Amino acid sequence: MAVFEHYIDSFAITPDIVKEKGIDKNPPDFYCLVADDNGTIAGMLVYYFLPYTAQNCPAIYMKELYVDENFRSQKVGKKVDVKIKTNRQRKQLPNH
């Protein structure tokens, strides 16, 4: 993502940070969905839960969505969107 969006020179997220803040922390500071095609990463979504918004209700904030150019026009983003909606329903967040 940092290469694609041209901020690789200032990118400061390391595997240790991902492990500490996302994998090992309960609840994690962020979540990540990865779409793969036989072991090849087709796309990814980084998101987190907001405890409240201006509407005084919780929400999901989609931080980064990326689909590899070799998988574009194959509905990878749509499949990730369906998965995040499932996660939203599981957390009983409103649909807006």
PAZAPA-4460 file (N, C-alpha, C; in steps of 0.05 Angstrom, whole numbers, plus 32768, in hexadecimal, padded with zeros to 4 digits):
% residues 96
    n_x    n_y    n_z   ca_x   ca_y   ca_z    c_x    c_y    c_z   seq   type   mol
   8011   7FE8   8000   8000   8000   8000   8012   8019   8000     1      M     A
   8026   8019   8011   8037   8031   8012   8046   8036   7FF8     2      A     A
   804D   8021   7FEA   805A   8024   7FD0   8045   802F   7FBC     3      V     A
   802D   8023   7FBC   8018   802B   7FA9   8011   8048   7FAD     4      F     A
   800F   8051   7FC6   8006   806D   7FCC   801E   8080   7FCF     5      E     A
   8036   8077   7FC9   804E   8087   7FC8   8055   8094   7FE3     6      H     A
   8053   8085   7FF9   805D   8090   8012   806F   807C   8020     7      Y     A
   807C   806B   8010   808E   8057   801B   80A5   8063   802B     8      I     A
   80AF   807B   8023   80C5   8087   8031   80BE   8090   804E     9      D     A
   80A5   8095   8053   809D   809D   806E   808E   8086   807D    10      S     A
   808B   806F   8071   807C   8059   807C   808B   804F   8095    11      F     A
   807E   804E   80AC   808B   8046   80C5   807F   802D   80D2    12      A     A
   806D   801F   80C5   8061   8008   80D0   8073   7FF0   80CB    13      I     A
   807B   7FE2   80E0   808C   7FCB   80DE   807D   7FB2   80E5    14      T     A
   8087   7F9A   80DE   807A   7F82   80E6   8076   7F80   8104    15      P     A
   8089   7F8A   8114   8086   7F8A   8131   806E   7F9B   813A    16      D     A
   806A   7FB2   812D   8053   7FC3   8134   8039   7FB5   812D    17      I     A
   8038   7FA8   8116   8020   7F9A   810E   801A   7F84   8122    18      V     A
   802E   7F75   812A   802B   7F60   813E   8021   7F6B   8158    19      K     A
   802E   7F80   8162   8028   7F8B   817C   800C   7F98   817D    20      E     A
   8006   7FA8   8169   7FED   7FB8   8169   7FD5   7FA9   815C    21      K     A
   7FDB   7F96   814B   7FC5   7F88   813E   7FC1   7F6B   8146    22      G     A
   7FD6   7F5C   8146   7FD3   7F3F   814B   7FD2   7F38   8169    23      I     A
   7FE5   7F44   8178   7FE7   7F3C   8194   7FD5   7F4C   81A7    24      D     A
   7FCB   7F62   819F   7FBB   7F73   81B0   7F9E   7F6B   81B0    25      K     A
   7F91   7F6B   81C7   7F75   7F63   81C9   7F65   7F78   81D8    26      N     A
   7F53   7F87   81CB   7F4D   7F86   81AE   7F63   7F94   819F    27      P     A
   7F67   7F8D   8186   7F7C   7F9A   8175   7F75   7FB6   816F    28      P     A
   7F8A   7FC6   8169   7F85   7FE2   8161   7F7A   7FE4   8144    29      D     A
   7F7F   7FCF   8135   7F75   7FCE   8119   7F71   7FB1   8111    30      F     A
   7F63   7FAE   80FB   7F5E   7F94   80EF   7F66   7F94   80D2    31      Y     A
   7F6B   7F7D   80C7   7F73   7F7C   80AB   7F66   7F64   809E    32      C     A
   7F59   7F68   8087   7F4E   7F52   8077   7F60   7F50   805F    33      L     A
   7F67   7F37   8058   7F78   7F32   8041   7F69   7F20   802E    34      V     A
   7F67   7F28   8015   7F5B   7F17   8000   7F72   7F0A   7FF2    35      A     A
   7F70   7EEF   7FF0   7F86   7EE1   7FE2   7F7A   7ECF   7FCD    36      D     A
   7F8B   7EC9   7FBA   7F84   7EB7   7FA4   7F9A   7EA2   7FA2    37      D     A
   7F95   7E8B   7FAE   7FA9   7E75   7FAF   7FC4   7E7E   7FBA    38      N     A
   7FC3   7E8D   7FD0   7FDB   7E96   7FDD   7FE7   7EB0   7FD3    39      G     A
   7FDB   7EBC   7FBF   7FE4   7ED6   7FB5   7FD1   7EEB   7FC0    40      T     A
   7FDD   7F00   7FCC   7FCC   7F15   7FD8   7FBF   7F25   7FC1    41      I     A
   7FA5   7F24   7FC0   7F96   7F33   7FAB   7F8E   7F4E   7FB5    42      A     A
   7F8A   7F52   7FCF   7F83   7F6B   7FDA   7F83   7F6B   7FF8    43      G     A
   7F7F   7F82   8004   7F7E   7F84   8021   7F6E   7F9C   802A    44      M     A
   7F64   7F9A   8042   7F55   7FB0   804E   7F5F   7FB2   806B    45      L     A
   7F67   7FCA   8073   7F6E   7FD0   808F   7F57   7FE1   809A    46      V     A
   7F4C   7FD9   80B1   7F36   7FE8   80BC   7F37   7FE7   80DB    47      Y     A
   7F28   7FF8   80E7   7F25   7FF7   8104   7F09   8000   810C    48      Y     A
   7F03   7FFA   8125   7EE9   8001   8130   7EEB   801C   813E    49      F     A
   7ED8   802E   8139   7ED5   8047   8147   7EC0   8043   815D    50      L     A
   7EC6   804A   8176   7EB2   8045   818B   7E99   8057   8188    51      P     A
   7E9D   806F   817C   7E86   8080   8177   7E8D   8094   8160    52      Y     A
   7E78   809F   8155   7E7B   80B2   813F   7E6A   80CA   8145    53      T     A
   7E68   80DD   8132   7E57   80F4   8136   7E3A   80ED   813A    54      A     A
   7E32   80D5   8130   7E17   80CB   8134   7E14   80BC   814E    55      Q     A
   7E29   80BD   815F   7E29   80B0   817A   7E24   8092   8178    56      N     A
   7E31   8086   8165   7E30   8069   8163   7E4A   805E   8158    57      C     A
   7E50   8045   815D   7E69   8039   8153   7E69   8035   8135    58      P     A
   7E81   8033   812A   7E83   802F   810D   7E9D   8021   8106    59      A     A
   7EA0   8019   80EE   7EB9   800E   80E3   7EC5   8023   80D1    60      I     A
   7EDF   8028   80D5   7EED   803B   80C4   7F00   802B   80B2    61      Y     A
   7EFC   802D   8098   7F0D   801F   8085   7F25   8032   807F    62      M     A
   7F3C   802A   8088   7F54   803A   8086   7F62   8037   806B    63      K     A
   7F66   801E   8063   7F75   8019   804A   7F67   8002   803B    64      E     A
   7F62   8006   8022   7F57   7FF1   8011   7F69   7FF0   7FF8    65      L     A
   7F74   7FD9   7FF2   7F86   7FD6   7FDB   7F7F   7FBC   7FCD    66      Y     A
   7F7D   7FBD   7FB3   7F7A   7FA5   7FA2   7F91   7FA5   7F8E    67      V     A
   7FA0   7F8F   7F8D   7FB6   7F8D   7F7B   7FAC   7F91   7F5E    68      D     A
   7FBC   7F9F   7F4E   7FB2   7FA5   7F33   7FAC   7F8C   7F23    69      E     A
   7FB9   7F76   7F29   7FB3   7F5D   7F1A   7F98   7F51   7F21    70      N     A
   7F8B   7F5B   7F37   7F72   7F50   7F40   7F5B   7F65   7F3E    71      F     A
   7F60   7F7C   7F33   7F4B   7F90   7F30   7F37   7F87   7F1B    72      R     A
   7F1F   7F90   7F1E   7F08   7F89   7F0D   7F00   7F6C   7F12    73      S     A
   7F07   7F60   7F29   7F00   7F45   7F30   7EEF   7F44   7F49    74      Q     A
   7EE5   7F5C   7F52   7ED3   7F5E   7F69   7EE1   7F57   7F83    75      K     A
   7EFB   7F5A   7F85   7F09   7F55   7F9E   7F00   7F69   7FB3    76      V     A
   7EFE   7F83   7FAC   7EF5   7F97   7FBF   7ED9   7F91   7FC9    77      G     A
   7EC8   7F88   7FB8   7EAC   7F80   7FBF   7EAC   7F69   7FD4    78      K     A
   7EBD   7F56   7FCF   7EBF   7F3F   7FE2   7EC9   7F48   7FFD    79      K     A
   7EDD   7F5A   7FFD   7EE7   7F65   8017   7ED1   7F75   8024    80      V     A
   7EC1   7F84   8015   7EAB   7F93   8020   7E96   7F81   802D    81      D     A
   7E90   7F6B   8021   7E7D   7F58   802C   7E87   7F4D   8047    82      V     A
   7EA1   7F48   8048   7EAD   7F3D   8061   7EAC   7F52   8077    83      K     A
   7EB2   7F6B   8070   7EB1   7F80   8085   7E95   7F84   808F    84      I     A
   7E81   7F81   807D   7E65   7F84   8086   7E5E   7F6D   8099    85      K     A
   7E69   7F55   8094   7E65   7F3F   80A7   7E71   7F46   80C2    86      T     A
   7E89   7F51   80C2   7E96   7F59   80DB   7E86   7F6E   80E9    87      N     A
   7E7B   7F81   80DA   7E6B   7F96   80E6   7E52   7F8B   80F3    88      R     A
   7E45   7F78   80E6   7E2D   7F6B   80F2   7E34   7F5B   810B    89      Q     A
   7E4B   7F4E   810A   7E54   7F3E   8121   7E58   7F50   8139    90      R     A
   7E62   7F69   8134   7E67   7F7C   814A   7E4D   7F8C   8150    91      K     A
   7E38   7F86   8141   7E1E   7F93   8145   7E1F   7FB2   8141    92      Q     A
   7E2E   7FBA   812C   7E30   7FD6   8126   7E1A   7FDE   8112    93      L     A
   7E10   7FF6   8114   7DFB   7FFF   8102   7E03   7FFF   80E5    94      P     A
   7DF0   7FFD   80D3   7DF5   7FFC   80B6   7DF0   8018   80AB    95      N     A
   7E06   8029   80A9   7E03   8043   809C   7E1C   804B   808F    96      H     A
***
